[in-house]
């Protein structure tokens, strides 16, 4: 554009470029939604078939994230590089180009947030299925007896750590090992449900340190409530994380999904 020619944002050339960019982002958005929609029925089938762990869910979600968030974000950047060159040829001022670029960044941000919601929702469904399976196969009324005298022992079925119990009748010490399926609840169910409870705070924590502290309190609070055997351990972890948050000016990056 010549030295004395003024850029016209209403020119047919610029409007056409802007519409092309909008259309390109719309196609990427449609692609994201298509992938997630097409994955839903198979994903539900996988959830329905779970037993006592969610390892397969982890693998599938990683693949879906690569296919959506990672690949489509790269396409946004590639598309913008081409669009920027054409806008520069029109003499588009930087503030107007920046506004156009922001559309791409907003799309990436929204896509990332949408996938985070899908991610947490899927893990929550998996957690509930695993919990249902465990509850169906664990006899909560089973009597646990002393190995020496046969007296009943006060065992909490939903314990997550081995415990040594002294028999009130004969004084012998019995070691109780929780069922492996119950131990697995901590990692495949309770952690996921804690994340679901605190997910909105986690999103806010990217920009607000106080929200980060509230996230840790909500997340670890859920763990302490549901895994009382390890309350001190989780409380210590929570306090360490909050302390780290106070000392780290870039802590918000940690909460990016």
VEXKOLPA-723275 format. One record per residue: y, z, x of N, C-alpha, C in turn; residue in one letter; residue number from 1. Coordinates in Angstrom, 1 decimal. Each point is the difference from the previous one (the first is absolute). Layout:
VEXKOLPA-723275
<guro <Y Z X> <Y Z X> <Y Z X> "A" NUM>
...
end
This chain:
VEXKOLPA-723275
<guro <-1.2 0.0 0.9> <1.2 0.0 -0.9> <1.2 0.0 0.9> "X" 1>
<guro <1.0 -0.8 -0.4> <1.2 -0.1 0.8> <0.8 1.3 0.1> "X" 2>
<guro <0.9 0.0 1.0> <0.8 1.2 0.2> <0.8 0.5 -1.2> "X" 3>
<guro <0.5 -1.0 -0.7> <0.9 0.3 -1.2> <-0.7 -0.1 -1.3> "X" 4>
<guro <-1.2 -0.2 0.0> <-0.8 -0.1 -1.3> <-0.4 1.4 -0.4> "X" 5>
<guro <0.2 0.3 -1.2> <-0.3 1.3 -0.5> <-1.4 0.0 -0.7> "X" 6>
<guro <-0.8 1.0 0.3> <-1.4 0.0 -0.5> <0.2 0.3 -1.5> "X" 7>
<guro <-0.9 -0.7 -0.8> <0.1 0.1 -1.5> <-1.4 0.5 -0.4> "X" 8>
<guro <-0.1 1.2 -0.5> <-1.3 0.6 -0.4> <-0.4 -0.6 -1.3> "X" 9>
<guro <0.9 -0.8 -0.7> <-0.4 -0.7 -1.2> <-0.4 -1.4 0.2> "X" 10>
<guro <0.0 -0.4 1.2> <-0.3 -1.4 0.3> <-1.5 -0.3 -0.4> "X" 11>
<guro <-0.3 -1.2 -0.4> <-1.4 -0.4 -0.4> <-0.9 0.3 1.2> "X" 12>
<guro <0.4 -0.3 1.2> <-0.9 0.2 1.2> <-0.4 1.4 0.1> "X" 13>
<guro <1.0 1.0 0.0> <-0.4 1.4 0.2> <-0.8 0.5 -1.2> "X" 14>
<guro <0.4 -0.4 -1.2> <-0.7 0.5 -1.2> <-1.5 -0.5 0.1> "X" 15>
<guro <-0.2 -1.2 0.4> <-1.4 -0.5 0.1> <-0.8 0.8 1.1> "X" 16>
<guro <0.7 0.3 1.1> <-0.7 0.9 1.0> <-0.3 1.3 -0.5> "X" 17>
<guro <0.9 0.7 -0.7> <-0.2 1.3 -0.6> <-1.1 0.0 -1.0> "X" 18>
<guro <0.0 -1.0 -0.8> <-1.1 -0.1 -1.0> <-1.3 -0.3 0.6> "X" 19>
<guro <-0.1 -0.7 1.1> <-1.2 -0.3 0.7> <-0.5 1.4 0.6> "X" 20>
<guro <0.9 0.7 0.5> <-0.4 1.3 0.6> <-0.5 1.0 -1.1> "X" 21>
<guro <0.7 0.0 -1.1> <-0.5 0.9 -1.1> <-1.4 -0.5 -0.5> "X" 22>
<guro <-0.2 -1.3 -0.1> <-1.2 -0.6 -0.5> <-1.2 0.3 1.0> "X" 23>
<guro <0.4 0.0 1.3> <-1.0 0.3 1.0> <-0.5 1.5 -0.1> "X" 24>
<guro <1.0 0.9 -0.1> <-0.4 1.4 -0.2> <-0.8 0.2 -1.3> "X" 25>
<guro <0.4 -0.7 -1.0> <-0.7 0.1 -1.3> <-1.5 -0.4 0.2> "X" 26>
<guro <-0.2 -1.1 0.7> <-1.4 -0.4 0.3> <-0.8 1.1 0.8> "X" 27>
<guro <0.7 0.6 0.9> <-0.7 1.0 0.8> <-0.3 1.2 -0.9> "X" 28>
<guro <0.9 0.4 -0.9> <-0.2 1.1 -0.9> <-1.2 -0.4 -1.0> "X" 29>
<guro <0.0 -1.2 -0.4> <-1.1 -0.4 -0.9> <-1.4 0.1 0.8> "X" 30>
<guro <0.1 -0.4 1.2> <-1.2 0.0 0.8> <-0.5 1.5 0.2> "X" 31>
<guro <0.9 0.9 0.2> <-0.4 1.4 0.1> <-0.6 0.5 -1.2> "X" 32>
<guro <0.6 -0.3 -1.2> <-0.5 0.5 -1.3> <-1.4 -0.7 -0.3> "X" 33>
<guro <-0.2 -1.3 0.4> <-1.2 -0.6 -0.2> <-1.2 0.6 0.8> "X" 34>
<guro <0.3 0.3 1.2> <-1.0 0.7 0.9> <-0.4 1.3 -0.6> "X" 35>
<guro <1.0 0.8 -0.3> <-0.3 1.4 -0.6> <-0.8 -0.1 -1.3> "X" 36>
<guro <0.5 -0.9 -0.9> <-0.7 -0.2 -1.3> <-1.4 -0.5 0.2> "X" 37>
<guro <-0.3 -0.9 0.9> <-1.3 -0.6 0.2> <-0.9 1.1 0.6> "X" 38>
<guro <0.6 0.9 0.8> <-0.8 1.0 0.6> <-0.4 1.2 -0.9> "X" 39>
<guro <0.7 0.1 -1.1> <-0.2 1.2 -0.9> <-1.4 0.2 -0.5> "X" 40>
<guro <-0.6 -1.1 -0.6> <-1.3 0.2 -0.6> <-1.1 0.3 1.0> "X" 41>
<guro <0.0 -0.8 1.2> <-0.9 0.4 1.0> <0.2 1.4 0.6> "X" 42>
<guro <1.3 0.4 0.1> <0.3 1.4 0.5> <-0.5 1.0 -1.0> "X" 43>
<guro <0.1 -0.2 -1.3> <-0.5 1.0 -0.9> <-1.5 0.1 0.1> "X" 44>
<guro <-0.6 -1.2 0.2> <-1.5 0.0 0.2> <-0.4 0.9 1.1> "X" 45>
<guro <0.8 -0.1 1.1> <-0.3 0.7 1.2> <0.1 1.5 -0.3> "X" 46>
<guro <1.1 0.4 -0.6> <0.3 1.4 -0.4> <-1.1 0.5 -0.8> "X" 47>
<guro <-0.4 -0.8 -1.0> <-1.1 0.5 -0.9> <-1.3 0.2 0.7> "X" 48>
<guro <-0.2 -0.7 1.1> <-1.2 0.2 0.8> <0.0 1.0 1.1> "X" 49>
<guro <1.1 0.7 0.2> <0.1 1.0 1.0> <-0.9 1.2 -0.2> "X" 50>
<guro <-0.5 0.6 1.1> <-0.8 1.1 -0.1> <0.8 1.3 0.5> "X" 51>
<guro <0.0 0.2 1.3> <0.7 1.2 0.6> <1.0 -0.2 1.1> "X" 52>
<guro <0.3 -1.3 0.2> <1.1 -0.3 1.0> <0.7 -1.2 -0.4> "X" 53>
<guro <1.2 -0.3 0.6> <0.8 -1.1 -0.4> <0.3 -1.0 1.2> "X" 54>
<guro <-1.0 0.0 0.9> <0.2 -0.8 1.2> <0.2 -1.5 -0.3> "X" 55>
<guro <-0.7 -0.5 -1.0> <0.1 -1.4 -0.4> <1.4 -0.3 -0.6> "X" 56>
<guro <0.5 1.0 -0.7> <1.4 -0.2 -0.6> <1.0 -0.1 1.1> "X" 57>
<guro <-0.1 0.8 1.1> <0.9 -0.1 1.1> <-0.1 -1.4 0.6> "X" 58>
<guro <-1.2 -0.5 0.2> <-0.1 -1.4 0.6> <0.6 -1.0 -0.9> "X" 59>
<guro <-0.2 0.0 -1.3> <0.5 -1.0 -0.9> <1.5 0.1 -0.1> "X" 60>
<guro <0.6 1.2 0.0> <1.4 0.1 -0.1> <0.7 -0.5 1.3> "X" 61>
<guro <-0.6 0.2 1.1> <0.6 -0.5 1.2> <0.0 -1.5 0.0> "X" 62>
<guro <-1.1 -0.6 -0.5> <0.0 -1.5 -0.1> <1.0 -0.5 -1.0> "X" 63>
<guro <0.2 0.7 -1.1> <1.0 -0.4 -1.0> <1.4 0.1 0.5> "X" 64>
<guro <0.2 1.1 0.8> <1.4 0.1 0.5> <0.3 -1.1 1.0> "X" 65>
<guro <-1.0 -0.4 0.8> <0.3 -1.1 1.0> <0.2 -1.3 -0.8> "X" 66>
<guro <-0.7 -0.2 -1.1> <0.1 -1.2 -0.7> <1.3 0.0 -0.8> "X" 67>
<guro <0.6 1.1 -0.3> <1.2 0.0 -0.8> <1.2 0.4 0.8> "X" 68>
<guro <0.2 1.3 0.2> <1.2 0.6 0.7> <0.2 -0.7 1.4> "X" 69>
<guro <-1.0 0.0 0.8> <0.1 -0.5 1.4> <0.3 -1.5 0.0> "X" 70>
<guro <-0.9 -0.8 -0.6> <0.2 -1.5 0.0> <1.2 -0.4 -0.7> "X" 71>
<guro <0.3 0.5 -1.2> <1.1 -0.4 -0.8> <1.4 0.4 0.7> "X" 72>
<guro <0.0 1.1 0.6> <1.2 0.4 0.8> <0.3 -0.9 1.1> "X" 73>
<guro <-1.1 -0.5 0.7> <0.2 -1.0 1.0> <0.5 -1.3 -0.5> "X" 74>
<guro <-0.4 -0.4 -1.2> <0.4 -1.2 -0.7> <1.5 0.1 -0.4> "X" 75>
<guro <0.4 1.2 -0.4> <1.5 0.3 -0.3> <0.8 -0.3 1.3> "X" 76>
<guro <-0.4 0.6 1.1> <0.7 -0.2 1.3> <0.0 -1.4 0.4> "X" 77>
<guro <-1.1 -0.7 -0.1> <-0.1 -1.4 0.4> <0.9 -0.9 -0.9> "X" 78>
<guro <0.0 0.3 -1.3> <0.8 -0.7 -0.9> <1.5 0.2 0.2> "X" 79>
<guro <0.3 1.2 0.3> <1.5 0.3 0.3> <0.5 -0.7 1.2> "X" 80>
<guro <-0.9 -0.1 1.1> <0.5 -0.7 1.2> <0.3 -1.4 -0.3> "X" 81>
<guro <-0.7 -0.7 -0.8> <0.3 -1.4 -0.4> <1.2 0.0 -0.9> "X" 82>
<guro <0.1 0.9 -0.9> <1.1 0.0 -1.0> <1.3 0.3 0.8> "X" 83>
<guro <0.0 1.0 0.9> <1.2 0.3 0.8> <0.5 -1.2 0.7> "X" 84>
<guro <-0.8 -0.7 0.6> <0.4 -1.2 0.8> <0.7 -1.0 -0.9> "X" 85>
<guro <-0.5 -0.2 -1.2> <0.7 -0.9 -1.0> <1.3 0.5 -0.5> "X" 86>
<guro <0.1 1.3 -0.2> <1.2 0.6 -0.4> <1.1 0.0 1.1> "X" 87>
<guro <-0.5 0.2 1.2> <1.0 -0.1 1.2> <0.5 -1.4 0.1> "X" 88>
<guro <-0.8 -1.0 -0.3> <0.5 -1.4 0.0> <1.0 -0.3 -1.1> "X" 89>
<guro <0.0 0.8 -1.0> <1.0 -0.1 -1.1> <1.3 0.8 0.3> "X" 90>
<guro <-0.1 0.7 1.1> <1.2 0.9 0.4> <0.1 1.2 -0.9> "X" 91>
<guro <-1.2 0.5 -0.4> <0.0 1.2 -0.9> <0.5 1.2 0.8> "X" 92>
<guro <1.0 0.8 -0.6> <0.4 1.2 0.7> <-1.1 1.0 0.1> "X" 93>
<guro <0.1 0.9 1.0> <-1.0 0.9 0.3> <-0.3 1.0 -1.2> "X" 94>
<guro <1.1 0.4 -0.7> <-0.2 1.0 -1.1> <-0.8 -0.6 -1.1> "X" 95>
<guro <0.2 -1.3 -0.3> <-0.8 -0.7 -1.0> <-1.4 -0.2 0.4> "X" 96>
<guro <-0.2 -0.4 1.3> <-1.4 -0.1 0.5> <-0.7 1.3 0.0> "X" 97>
<guro <0.7 1.1 0.3> <-0.6 1.3 0.1> <-0.5 0.4 -1.4> "X" 98>
<guro <0.8 -0.4 -1.1> <-0.4 0.3 -1.3> <-1.2 -0.7 -0.4> "X" 99>
<guro <-0.2 -1.3 0.5> <-1.2 -0.7 -0.3> <-1.2 0.5 0.8> "X" 100>
<guro <0.3 0.4 1.2> <-1.1 0.6 0.8> <-0.5 1.3 -0.7> "X" 101>
<guro <0.9 0.8 -0.6> <-0.3 1.2 -0.6> <-1.0 -0.1 -1.2> "X" 102>
<guro <0.1 -1.2 -0.6> <-1.0 -0.2 -1.1> <-1.4 0.0 0.5> "X" 103>
<guro <-0.2 -0.6 1.2> <-1.3 0.1 0.6> <-0.4 1.4 0.4> "X" 104>
<guro <0.9 0.7 0.6> <-0.3 1.4 0.4> <-0.3 0.9 -1.3> "X" 105>
<guro <0.7 -0.3 -1.0> <-0.2 0.8 -1.3> <-1.4 -0.3 -0.5> "X" 106>
<guro <-0.4 -1.3 0.1> <-1.3 -0.4 -0.5> <-1.1 0.7 0.8> "X" 107>
<guro <0.2 0.0 1.3> <-1.0 0.7 0.9> <-0.1 1.5 -0.3> "X" 108>
<guro <1.1 0.6 -0.3> <0.1 1.4 -0.3> <-0.8 0.3 -1.3> "X" 109>
<guro <0.3 -0.8 -1.0> <-0.6 0.2 -1.3> <-1.5 -0.3 0.1> "X" 110>
<guro <-0.4 -1.0 0.7> <-1.4 -0.3 0.1> <-0.7 1.2 0.7> "X" 111>
<guro <0.6 0.5 1.0> <-0.6 1.1 0.8> <-0.2 1.2 -1.0> "X" 112>
<guro <1.1 0.3 -0.8> <-0.1 1.1 -0.9> <-1.0 -0.2 -1.1> "X" 113>
<guro <-0.1 -1.2 -0.5> <-1.0 -0.4 -1.0> <-1.4 0.2 0.5> "X" 114>
<guro <-0.2 -0.4 1.3> <-1.4 0.1 0.5> <-0.3 1.5 0.3> "X" 115>
<guro <1.0 0.8 0.4> <-0.2 1.4 0.2> <-0.5 0.7 -1.3> "X" 116>
<guro <0.6 -0.4 -1.1> <-0.4 0.5 -1.3> <-1.4 -0.4 -0.4> "X" 117>
<guro <-0.3 -1.3 0.3> <-1.4 -0.5 -0.2> <-1.0 0.8 0.8> "X" 118>
<guro <0.4 0.2 1.3> <-0.8 0.7 1.0> <-0.4 1.4 -0.5> "X" 119>
<guro <1.1 0.7 -0.4> <-0.3 1.4 -0.4> <-0.8 0.0 -1.3> "X" 120>
<guro <0.4 -0.9 -0.9> <-0.7 0.0 -1.3> <-1.5 -0.3 0.2> "X" 121>
<guro <-0.3 -0.9 0.9> <-1.4 -0.4 0.2> <-0.8 1.2 0.6> "X" 122>
<guro <0.6 0.6 1.0> <-0.6 1.2 0.6> <-0.2 1.1 -1.0> "X" 123>
<guro <1.0 0.1 -0.9> <-0.2 1.1 -1.0> <-1.1 -0.3 -1.0> "X" 124>
<guro <-0.2 -1.3 -0.4> <-1.1 -0.3 -0.8> <-1.3 0.2 0.7> "X" 125>
<guro <0.0 -0.3 1.3> <-1.2 0.2 0.8> <-0.3 1.5 0.1> "X" 126>
<guro <1.0 0.8 0.2> <-0.2 1.5 0.1> <-0.5 0.6 -1.2> "X" 127>
<guro <0.5 -0.5 -1.2> <-0.5 0.6 -1.2> <-1.5 -0.4 -0.3> "X" 128>
<guro <-0.3 -1.2 0.4> <-1.4 -0.5 -0.1> <-0.9 0.9 0.9> "X" 129>
<guro <0.4 0.2 1.2> <-0.9 0.8 0.9> <-0.1 1.4 -0.5> "X" 130>
<guro <1.1 0.6 -0.5> <0.0 1.4 -0.5> <-0.9 0.0 -1.2> "X" 131>
<guro <0.0 -1.0 -0.9> <-0.9 0.0 -1.1> <-1.5 0.0 0.4> "X" 132>
<guro <-0.2 -0.8 1.1> <-1.4 -0.1 0.5> <-0.5 1.3 0.5> "X" 133>
<guro <0.9 0.7 0.8> <-0.4 1.3 0.6> <-0.2 1.0 -1.1> "X" 134>
<guro <0.9 0.1 -0.9> <-0.1 1.0 -1.1> <-1.3 -0.2 -0.8> "X" 135>
<guro <-0.4 -1.3 -0.2> <-1.2 -0.3 -0.7> <-1.3 0.4 0.7> "X" 136>
<guro <0.1 0.1 1.3> <-1.3 0.2 0.7> <0.0 1.4 0.7> "X" 137>
<guro <1.1 0.8 -0.1> <0.0 1.3 0.5> <-0.2 1.1 -1.1> "X" 138>
<guro <-1.0 0.8 0.2> <-0.3 1.1 -1.0> <0.9 1.2 0.4> "X" 139>
<guro <1.1 0.2 -0.8> <0.9 1.1 0.2> <-0.6 1.3 -0.3> "X" 140>
<guro <-1.1 0.0 -0.8> <-0.6 1.3 -0.4> <-1.2 0.4 0.8> "X" 141>
<guro <-0.3 -0.8 1.1> <-1.1 0.2 0.8> <0.1 1.4 0.7> "X" 142>
<guro <-1.0 0.8 0.0> <0.0 1.3 0.7> <-0.3 -0.2 1.4> "X" 143>
<guro <0.7 0.7 0.9> <-0.2 0.0 1.4> <-0.5 1.4 0.4> "X" 144>
<guro <-1.2 0.1 0.6> <-0.6 1.3 0.2> <-0.1 0.3 1.5> "X" 145>
<guro <0.0 1.3 0.3> <-0.2 0.4 1.4> <-1.4 -0.4 0.5> "X" 146>
<guro <0.1 -0.5 1.2> <-1.3 -0.5 0.6> <-1.0 1.1 0.4> "X" 147>
<guro <0.5 1.2 0.0> <-0.8 1.2 0.4> <-0.6 0.7 -1.2> "X" 148>
<guro <0.9 0.3 -1.0> <-0.5 0.8 -1.1> <0.1 -0.7 -1.3> "X" 149>
<guro <0.6 -1.1 -0.1> <0.0 -0.8 -1.2> <1.1 0.4 -1.0> "X" 150>
<guro <0.9 0.9 0.4> <1.1 0.5 -0.9> <1.0 -1.2 -0.1> "X" 151>
<guro <0.7 0.0 -1.1> <1.0 -1.1 -0.3> <1.2 0.2 0.9> "X" 152>
<guro <0.5 -1.1 0.6> <1.2 0.0 0.8> <1.2 -0.6 -0.7> "X" 153>
<guro <1.2 0.6 0.2> <1.2 -0.5 -0.7> <0.5 -1.3 0.7> "X" 154>
<guro <-0.6 -1.1 -0.2> <0.4 -1.2 0.6> <0.9 -0.8 -0.9> "X" 155>
<guro <1.1 -0.5 0.6> <0.9 -1.0 -0.7> <-0.6 -1.4 0.3> "X" 156>
<guro <-0.4 -0.7 -1.0> <-0.6 -1.3 0.1> <0.9 -0.9 0.7> "X" 157>
<guro <1.3 0.0 -0.5> <1.0 -1.0 0.6> <0.7 0.7 1.2> "X" 158>
<guro <-0.8 0.2 1.0> <0.5 0.5 1.3> <0.0 -1.2 1.0> "X" 159>
<guro <0.9 0.0 0.9> <0.1 -1.1 0.9> <-0.3 0.4 1.5> "X" 160>
<guro <-0.4 1.2 0.2> <-0.3 0.5 1.4> <-1.3 0.9 -0.1> "X" 161>
<guro <-0.7 0.0 1.1> <-1.2 0.8 0.1> <0.5 1.5 0.0> "X" 162>
<guro <-0.7 0.9 -0.7> <0.4 1.4 0.0> <-1.2 0.9 0.2> "X" 163>
<guro <0.2 1.1 0.6> <-1.0 1.0 0.3> <0.2 1.1 -1.1> "X" 164>
<guro <-1.0 0.3 -0.7> <0.0 1.0 -1.1> <-1.0 1.1 0.3> "X" 165>
<guro <0.5 1.3 -0.1> <-0.9 1.1 0.2> <-0.5 0.4 -1.4> "X" 166>
<guro <-1.3 0.1 -0.1> <-0.7 0.3 -1.2> <0.3 1.5 -0.4> "X" 167>
<guro <0.5 0.3 -1.2> <0.2 1.4 -0.4> <-1.2 0.8 -0.1> "X" 168>
<guro <-1.1 -0.7 -0.3> <-1.3 0.7 -0.2> <-0.7 0.4 1.3> "X" 169>
<guro <-0.1 -0.9 0.9> <-0.8 0.4 1.2> <0.8 -0.1 1.3> "X" 170>
<guro <1.3 -0.4 -0.1> <0.8 0.0 1.2> <-0.2 -1.2 0.9> "X" 171>
<guro <-0.9 -0.9 -0.2> <-0.2 -1.1 0.9> <1.1 -1.1 -0.3> "X" 172>
<guro <0.3 -0.7 1.1> <1.1 -1.0 -0.1> <-0.6 -1.4 -0.3> "X" 173>
<guro <0.5 -0.7 -1.0> <-0.4 -1.3 -0.4> <1.1 -1.0 0.3> "X" 174>
<guro <-0.4 -1.2 0.6> <1.0 -1.0 0.2> <-0.2 -1.1 -1.1> "X" 175>
<guro <1.2 -0.2 -0.7> <0.0 -1.0 -1.1> <0.7 -1.3 0.5> "X" 176>
<guro <-0.7 -1.1 -0.1> <0.6 -1.3 0.4> <0.3 -0.8 -1.3> "X" 177>
<guro <1.2 -0.3 -0.2> <0.3 -0.8 -1.3> <-0.7 -1.3 0.0> "X" 178>
<guro <-0.3 -0.5 -1.2> <-0.6 -1.3 -0.2> <0.9 -1.1 0.7> "X" 179>
<guro <-0.6 -0.9 0.7> <0.8 -1.1 0.6> <0.8 -0.7 -1.0> "X" 180>
<guro <-0.4 -0.2 -1.2> <0.8 -0.7 -1.0> <1.2 0.8 -0.3> "X" 181>
<guro <-0.1 1.3 0.0> <1.2 0.8 -0.3> <1.0 0.0 1.2> "X" 182>
<guro <-0.6 0.1 1.2> <0.9 -0.2 1.2> <0.8 -1.3 0.0> "X" 183>
<guro <-0.7 -1.0 -0.5> <0.6 -1.4 0.0> <1.2 0.0 -1.0> "X" 184>
<guro <0.0 0.9 -1.0> <1.1 0.0 -1.0> <1.4 0.2 0.7> "X" 185>
<guro <0.0 0.8 1.1> <1.3 0.2 0.7> <0.6 -1.2 0.5> "X" 186>
<guro <-0.9 -0.9 0.6> <0.5 -1.2 0.6> <0.2 -1.2 -0.9> "X" 187>
<guro <-0.9 -0.1 -1.0> <-0.1 -1.2 -0.8> <0.6 0.2 -1.4> "X" 188>
<guro <0.4 1.2 -0.3> <0.5 0.3 -1.4> <1.3 0.8 0.1> "X" 189>
<guro <0.0 1.2 0.6> <1.1 0.9 -0.1> <1.2 -0.6 0.8> "X" 190>
<guro <-0.2 -0.6 1.2> <1.1 -0.6 0.7> <0.6 -1.1 -0.8> "X" 191>
<guro <-0.8 -0.8 -0.6> <0.6 -1.1 -0.8> <0.7 0.4 -1.2> "X" 192>
<guro <-0.4 1.1 -0.7> <0.7 0.5 -1.2> <1.3 0.7 0.5> "X" 193>
<guro <0.0 0.6 1.2> <1.2 0.6 0.5> <1.0 -1.1 0.3> "X" 194>
<guro <-0.4 -1.1 0.5> <0.9 -1.1 0.3> <0.6 -0.6 -1.3> "X" 195>
<guro <-0.9 -0.1 -1.0> <0.5 -0.4 -1.3> <1.1 0.9 -0.6> "X" 196>
<guro <-0.3 1.3 0.1> <1.0 1.0 -0.5> <1.3 -0.1 0.7> "X" 197>
<guro <0.0 -0.4 1.3> <1.3 0.1 0.8> <0.5 -1.4 0.3> "X" 198>
<guro <-0.5 -1.1 -0.5> <0.3 -1.3 0.4> <1.5 -0.3 -0.2> "X" 199>
<guro <0.6 0.4 -1.1> <1.4 -0.3 -0.3> <0.9 0.6 1.1> "X" 200>
<guro <-0.3 1.2 0.4> <0.7 0.7 1.1> <-0.1 -0.7 1.3> "X" 201>
<guro <-1.2 -0.6 0.2> <-0.3 -0.7 1.3> <0.9 -1.2 0.0> "X" 202>
<guro <0.2 -0.7 -1.1> <0.9 -1.2 0.0> <1.4 0.4 0.3> "X" 203>
<guro <0.5 1.1 -0.6> <1.3 0.5 0.2> <0.2 0.5 1.4> "X" 204>
<guro <-1.0 0.5 0.7> <0.1 0.5 1.3> <0.4 -1.0 1.1> "X" 205>
<guro <-0.1 -1.2 -0.3> <0.4 -1.1 0.9> <1.5 0.1 0.3> "X" 206>
<guro <0.7 0.6 -1.0> <1.5 0.0 0.1> <0.6 1.4 -0.1> "X" 207>
<guro <-0.9 1.0 -0.3> <0.5 1.3 -0.3> <-0.9 1.1 0.7> "X" 208>
<guro <0.5 0.6 1.0> <-0.8 1.0 0.7> <-0.5 1.2 -0.9> "X" 209>
<guro <0.9 0.4 -0.9> <-0.4 1.1 -0.9> <-1.2 -0.5 -0.9> "X" 210>
<guro <0.0 -1.2 -0.4> <-1.1 -0.5 -0.8> <-1.3 0.0 0.8> "X" 211>
<guro <0.2 -0.3 1.3> <-1.2 0.1 0.9> <-0.6 1.4 0.1> "X" 212>
<guro <0.9 1.0 0.0> <-0.5 1.4 0.0> <-0.7 0.3 -1.4> "X" 213>
<guro <0.6 -0.5 -1.0> <-0.6 0.2 -1.4> <-1.3 -0.7 -0.1> "X" 214>
<guro <-0.1 -1.2 0.7> <-1.3 -0.7 0.0> <-1.1 0.8 0.6> "X" 215>
<guro <0.3 0.6 1.2> <-1.0 0.8 0.7> <-0.4 1.2 -0.8> "X" 216>
<guro <1.0 0.6 -0.7> <-0.3 1.2 -0.8> <-0.9 -0.3 -1.2> "X" 217>
<guro <0.3 -1.2 -0.6> <-0.8 -0.4 -1.1> <-1.4 -0.4 0.4> "X" 218>
<guro <-0.1 -0.8 1.1> <-1.3 -0.4 0.5> <-0.9 1.1 0.4> "X" 219>
<guro <0.6 0.8 0.9> <-0.8 1.1 0.6> <-0.2 1.1 -1.1> "X" 220>
<guro <1.0 0.2 -0.9> <-0.2 1.0 -1.0> <-1.2 -0.4 -0.9> "X" 221>
<guro <-0.2 -1.3 -0.3> <-1.2 -0.4 -0.7> <-1.3 0.3 0.7> "X" 222>
<guro <0.0 -0.3 1.3> <-1.1 0.3 0.9> <-0.4 1.5 0.0> "X" 223>
<guro <1.1 0.8 0.2> <-0.3 1.5 0.1> <-0.5 0.5 -1.3> "X" 224>
<guro <0.5 -0.5 -1.1> <-0.5 0.4 -1.4> <-1.4 -0.4 -0.2> "X" 225>
<guro <-0.4 -1.1 0.5> <-1.4 -0.5 -0.4> <-1.0 0.1 1.2> "X" 226>
<guro <0.5 0.4 1.2> <-1.0 0.3 1.1> <0.5 1.4 0.5> "X" 227>
<guro <-0.2 1.0 -0.8> <0.5 1.4 0.4> <-0.7 0.5 1.3> "X" 228>
<guro <-1.2 -0.5 0.3> <-0.7 0.4 1.2> <0.9 -0.3 1.2> "X" 229>
<guro <0.8 -1.1 -0.1> <0.7 -0.4 1.2> <1.5 0.1 -0.2> "X" 230>
<guro <0.4 0.9 -0.9> <1.4 0.2 -0.3> <0.9 0.2 1.3> "X" 231>
<guro <-0.5 0.9 0.9> <0.8 0.3 1.2> <0.2 -1.2 0.9> "X" 232>
<guro <-1.1 -0.8 0.1> <0.0 -1.2 0.8> <1.0 -1.0 -0.6> "X" 233>
<guro <0.0 -0.2 -1.3> <0.9 -1.0 -0.6> <1.5 0.5 0.0> "X" 234>
<guro <0.1 1.3 -0.2> <1.4 0.6 0.1> <0.6 -0.2 1.4> "X" 235>
<guro <-0.8 0.2 1.0> <0.4 -0.2 1.4> <0.4 -1.4 0.2> "X" 236>
<guro <-0.8 -0.9 -0.5> <0.3 -1.5 0.1> <1.3 -0.3 -0.7> "X" 237>
<guro <0.2 0.5 -1.1> <1.2 -0.2 -0.8> <1.2 0.4 0.8> "X" 238>
<guro <0.0 1.2 0.5> <1.2 0.6 0.7> <0.2 -0.8 1.3> "X" 239>
<guro <-1.0 -0.5 0.6> <0.2 -0.8 1.2> <0.6 -1.3 -0.3> "X" 240>
<guro <-0.4 -0.6 -1.1> <0.6 -1.3 -0.4> <1.5 0.1 -0.4> "X" 241>
<guro <0.3 1.1 -0.7> <1.4 0.2 -0.4> <0.8 0.3 1.2> "X" 242>
<guro <-0.5 0.8 0.9> <0.7 0.2 1.3> <0.3 -1.3 0.8> "X" 243>
<guro <-1.0 -0.8 0.0> <0.1 -1.3 0.7> <1.0 -0.9 -0.7> "X" 244>
<guro <0.1 0.1 -1.3> <0.9 -0.8 -0.8> <1.5 0.4 0.3> "X" 245>
<guro <0.2 1.3 0.2> <1.3 0.5 0.3> <0.5 -0.5 1.4> "X" 246>
<guro <-0.9 -0.2 0.9> <0.4 -0.3 1.4> <0.0 -1.5 0.3> "X" 247>
<guro <-0.4 -0.8 -1.0> <-0.2 -1.4 0.2> <1.0 -0.8 -0.8> "X" 248>
<guro <1.0 -0.6 0.7> <1.1 -0.8 -0.8> <-0.6 -1.3 -0.6> "X" 249>
<guro <-1.1 -0.4 0.5> <-0.6 -1.3 -0.6> <-1.2 0.3 -0.8> "X" 250>
<guro <-0.1 1.2 -0.5> <-1.2 0.4 -0.8> <-0.3 -0.9 -1.2> "X" 251>
<guro <1.1 -0.6 -0.6> <-0.2 -0.8 -1.1> <-1.0 -1.2 0.2> "X" 252>
<guro <0.0 -0.5 1.2> <-0.9 -1.1 0.3> <-1.4 0.4 -0.1> "X" 253>
<guro <-0.3 1.2 0.1> <-1.4 0.5 -0.1> <-0.5 -0.2 -1.4> "X" 254>
<guro <0.9 0.1 -1.0> <-0.5 -0.1 -1.4> <0.0 -1.5 -0.5> "X" 255>
<guro <0.3 -0.9 0.9> <-0.1 -1.4 -0.4> <-1.5 -0.4 -0.2> "X" 256>
<guro <-0.3 -0.7 -1.1> <-1.4 -0.3 -0.2> <-0.4 -1.3 0.7> "X" 257>
end
